[in-house]
Amino acid sequence: MQALVDAGTPVTALARTDSGARRLHDMGANVVIGDIGESVRWERAAREAAVIFHLGLPRLTPPLRGRHVRKLEREAAAGARIVRDIADGRDLVMSTCAIRSTAGPLDIARPGLAAEAAIAGAPGARIVRLPWAYGPSGFVCDVSRGLQMRRFRIVGAGDNRLVLVGARDAAAAIIAASTAPVDTYAVAEASAPTQVELVHHMCISRGVPRPDHLPPRMATLSMGGVVVQAVTADQHVDVAPPPGFTHEQQWQIHLMEALAGG
């Protein structure tokens, strides 16, 4: 959103909470407070928009287990259908989770896939699939904070690859998709660190001790099986960026700056 505001584009944003509304207002957006299901609050603003960006899939908050994912799938699909119907054929861009292994999508991606199915075939709809994005919030940021507090341990052997994208690059890809042909796109950095490489990079940058390893079965107690599966899987993304998008961030260089909000 900040990139659109900085470019002089008027933005109206939907916020679930008062604190979220304050942050969005401070960034320069016109704000409507409500949930996606409360379309009476935001439908008029959406119908007046040139492009609708649907970035409000349900939060994936650990501990995350199978029963939670099934609930989130239903919520994601319901929200996507509401946005699709209000968009009514106009330009619509939705971002979803693209975390998968070489064998196929992981459970953590199921809510995003349910949302994709809900808008499949809608005129004007573009989808941008993202891996874990590193920035001042989100899972990677939570891992960094956990390391500082000495509450995060490497799960399993840690030799699995984790696919990443910088939050700034993720935003640029979503904006680029808004003027691209209707299609499904995916972005990810070419260099994917192992879990150990990522954690050790953050430890060195933060000046904190490297953690030991935690067996996946024990990690499920705090993370839930769905998150443990994603953290320990050898991840893969079929990269297909929207036309006009180019990467500017590399985790080896920009990770810590991005986590700090720079």
C-alpha positions in Angstrom: 0.0 0.0 0.0 2.8 2.4 0.9 4.2 2.2 -2.7 0.8 3.2 -4.1 0.5 6.1 -1.7 4.1 7.2 -2.4 3.2 7.2 -6.1 0.3 9.6 -5.5 -2.4 7.0 -6.0 -5.5 7.5 -3.8 -5.9 4.4 -1.6 -8.9 3.3 0.5 -8.0 0.4 2.8 -10.1 -1.9 5.0 -8.8 -2.4 8.5 -10.1 -5.0 11.0 -9.1 -3.1 14.1 -8.7 0.4 15.4 -4.9 0.0 15.8 -4.7 -1.3 12.2 -6.8 1.7 11.0 -4.4 4.1 12.7 -1.4 2.5 11.0 -3.1 2.7 7.6 -4.1 6.3 8.2 -0.6 7.2 9.2 0.6 5.6 5.9 -1.7 8.0 4.0 -4.7 5.8 3.2 -8.4 6.6 3.6 -9.6 3.9 6.0 -12.8 1.9 6.5 -13.0 -0.2 9.6 -14.6 -3.6 9.3 -14.2 -7.2 8.3 -14.5 -8.6 4.8 -17.8 -10.2 5.8 -19.2 -6.7 6.7 -19.4 -5.6 3.1 -22.0 -3.0 3.8 -19.1 -1.0 5.4 -16.8 -1.1 2.4 -18.8 -2.1 -0.7 -19.4 1.5 -1.9 -15.7 2.4 -1.7 -14.7 -0.9 -3.5 -17.2 -0.2 -6.3 -15.6 3.2 -6.9 -12.1 1.8 -7.0 -10.2 1.3 -10.3 -8.5 -1.8 -8.8 -9.4 -4.0 -5.9 -6.5 -5.6 -4.0 -7.6 -8.5 -1.8 -4.8 -9.1 0.7 -7.0 -10.0 3.6 -6.9 -13.8 3.8 -7.3 -15.2 7.3 -4.2 -15.0 9.5 -2.2 -18.1 10.0 -1.3 -17.9 13.6 0.6 -20.7 15.4 -0.2 -23.1 16.9 -1.8 -24.1 13.6 -3.4 -27.6 13.3 -5.5 -29.4 10.7 -8.8 -28.5 12.2 -7.8 -24.8 12.2 -6.8 -25.0 8.5 -10.2 -26.4 7.6 -11.9 -23.5 9.3 -9.5 -21.0 7.6 -10.2 -22.6 4.2 -13.9 -21.9 4.6 -13.3 -18.4 5.7 -10.9 -17.7 2.9 -13.2 -19.0 0.3 -16.2 -17.0 1.7 -14.2 -13.8 1.8 -12.9 -14.3 -1.8 -16.4 -14.9 -3.1 -17.6 -11.6 -1.5 -14.8 -9.7 -3.0 -15.3 -11.4 -6.4 -19.0 -10.5 -6.5 -18.4 -6.9 -5.5 -15.6 -6.6 -8.1 -18.1 -7.7 -10.7 -15.6 -8.2 -13.5 -13.4 -5.2 -12.7 -9.6 -5.5 -12.0 -9.0 -7.6 -8.9 -5.6 -8.7 -7.6 -5.4 -11.3 -4.8 -2.3 -12.6 -3.1 -2.1 -16.1 -1.7 0.4 -18.4 0.0 2.6 -20.4 -2.4 4.5 -22.4 0.2 4.8 -25.9 -1.2 7.2 -28.8 -1.5 8.3 -30.6 -4.6 5.5 -33.1 -3.9 2.8 -30.4 -4.0 1.1 -27.7 -1.8 1.6 -27.9 1.9 -1.3 -27.7 4.3 -0.4 -24.1 5.2 -1.3 -23.1 1.6 -4.7 -24.6 1.7 -6.6 -21.5 2.7 -5.0 -19.6 -0.2 -5.9 -22.3 -2.6 -9.5 -22.3 -1.4 -9.6 -18.5 -2.1 -8.1 -19.1 -5.5 -10.8 -21.6 -6.3 -13.5 -19.2 -5.2 -12.5 -16.6 -7.8 -11.4 -19.0 -10.5 -12.6 -17.7 -13.9 -13.7 -14.3 -12.6 -13.1 -11.7 -15.3 -10.3 -9.3 -14.4 -9.0 -11.5 -11.5 -5.2 -11.9 -11.1 -3.6 -14.1 -8.5 -0.1 -13.5 -7.0 1.3 -16.5 -5.1 3.9 -15.6 -2.5 6.3 -17.6 -0.3 7.2 -16.4 3.2 7.8 -12.6 2.9 10.3 -11.0 5.2 9.5 -7.6 6.5 8.6 -5.8 9.8 5.9 -8.4 10.5 5.0 -12.0 9.7 6.5 -15.4 10.4 10.2 -14.6 9.5 10.0 -11.5 11.7 8.5 -13.7 14.5 11.5 -16.1 14.2 13.9 -13.2 14.4 12.3 -12.0 17.6 12.2 -15.5 19.0 15.9 -15.8 18.5 16.5 -12.5 20.3 14.4 -13.8 23.2 16.1 -17.3 22.9 12.7 -18.9 22.4 13.2 -20.3 18.9 15.0 -23.5 18.1 15.8 -25.0 14.7 13.1 -27.6 13.9 14.5 -31.0 12.8 17.8 -31.2 10.9 17.3 -27.8 9.4 18.8 -28.7 6.0 15.6 -28.0 4.2 15.2 -25.0 1.8 12.9 -22.1 2.8 11.7 -20.0 -0.1 11.5 -16.3 0.6 10.6 -12.9 -0.9 11.2 -9.4 0.5 8.0 -7.6 1.6 8.9 -4.7 -0.7 9.3 -7.0 -3.7 6.0 -8.8 -2.8 4.2 -5.4 -2.9 5.8 -4.5 -6.2 4.7 -7.8 -7.7 1.1 -7.3 -6.5 1.1 -3.8 -8.0 2.6 -5.1 -11.3 -0.1 -7.7 -11.6 -2.8 -5.1 -11.5 -1.9 -4.0 -15.0 -0.7 -7.4 -16.3 -2.9 -9.9 -18.3 -5.3 -11.9 -16.3 -3.3 -14.9 -15.0 -1.8 -16.6 -12.0 1.7 -15.3 -11.1 4.3 -16.3 -8.5 7.4 -14.6 -7.2 10.3 -15.9 -5.1 14.0 -15.2 -4.7 16.2 -17.5 -6.7 18.5 -18.1 -3.7 16.7 -20.1 -1.0 18.5 -20.6 2.3 18.3 -23.7 4.4 16.5 -23.3 7.7 19.9 -23.5 9.4 21.4 -20.9 7.0 18.5 -18.5 7.6 18.6 -18.8 11.4 22.4 -18.5 11.6 22.3 -15.4 9.4 19.8 -13.8 11.8 21.8 -14.8 14.8 25.1 -13.4 13.5 23.3 -10.1 12.5 21.5 -9.9 15.9 24.6 -10.9 17.9 22.8 -13.7 19.7 23.8 -17.3 20.2 22.9 -19.9 17.7 20.0 -22.1 18.9 20.1 -25.9 19.2 17.7 -28.3 17.4 14.2 -29.3 18.4 12.6 -32.6 17.2 9.6 -31.9 15.0 7.3 -33.9 17.2 8.1 -31.6 20.1 7.8 -28.5 18.0 4.2 -29.3 17.2 3.2 -28.5 20.8 4.0 -24.8 20.3 3.7 -24.4 16.5 1.1 -27.0 15.5 1.7 -29.7 12.9 0.8 -27.4 10.0 3.5 -24.9 10.7 6.1 -27.6 11.6 5.4 -29.3 8.2 6.0 -25.9 6.4 9.1 -25.1 8.5 10.7 -28.5 7.8 9.7 -29.1 4.2 12.1 -28.6 1.3 10.1 -25.7 -0.3 9.6 -25.0 -3.9 7.8 -22.2 -5.9 7.1 -22.3 -9.7 8.2 -18.8 -10.3 6.2 -16.9 -12.9 6.4 -13.1 -12.1 4.0 -10.6 -13.7 5.4 -8.6 -16.7 7.3 -5.6 -15.6 8.4 -6.9 -12.2 12.0 -7.2 -11.2 13.5 -8.3 -7.9 15.3 -5.6 -5.9 15.8 -7.5 -2.6 18.0 -10.4 -1.7 17.7 -12.0 1.7 21.5 -12.2 2.1 21.7 -8.4 1.8 18.3 -6.9 2.8 16.8 -9.4 5.3 17.8 -7.6 8.5 17.0 -4.2 7.2 13.6 -5.4 6.1 12.9 -7.0 9.5 13.6 -3.6 11.1 11.2 -1.9 8.8 13.8 -0.2 6.7 
